[in-house]
């Protein structure tokens, strides 16, 4: 059994991945925005670093075109900056 951390579990893809891995018998660490806010990069390393997991799956992101156009810096932090920091932790 593996401990799998999954971001974006309130979204369709994240939720489906969490259900799938639970069905396979893995322990899922479900990370919604309240548990792990990808926009707050200053806290991300500490928050993820404190977790004990074997694998990290990151389906979270800002995907709406209008949301990305309206807030490009936020979209950059969540969609590019946060995954780069996650790679450092992994």
Order of alpha helices (4+ residues) and beta strands (2+ residues): beta-alpha-beta-alpha-beta-alpha-alpha-alpha
